[in-house]
C-alpha cells in the first residue's frame, strides 16, 4: 500500500483522543483542538477507525494550498 498523510478528526474528548493517537503515531502533529495530522503512513484508515475510539473521521490529505481561494481550492474537488 502506498504511504499517505491523513487528518484525524476527534469527537467529544479531543485531549484524550490526541493521547490515544500519539500511542499509535508518536510523530502526529496537532493541527487544532480537534484535528491532528499523521504524515506518511501505510496503515489503512479503515483499520485505524476500528482501533481508535476517539476518532470520528479520517481524511486523506490530497495536497495543500497557501491561500484558501476558489481557483486553488477547486483543484481538490472531484470533477
Secondary structure, DSSP 4 states (H G I P E B T S, - for coil): ---EEEEEEE-S-HHHHHHHHHHH-TT-EEEETTEEEEEEE-S-HHHHHHH-TTEEEEEE-----SS--HHHHHTTS--
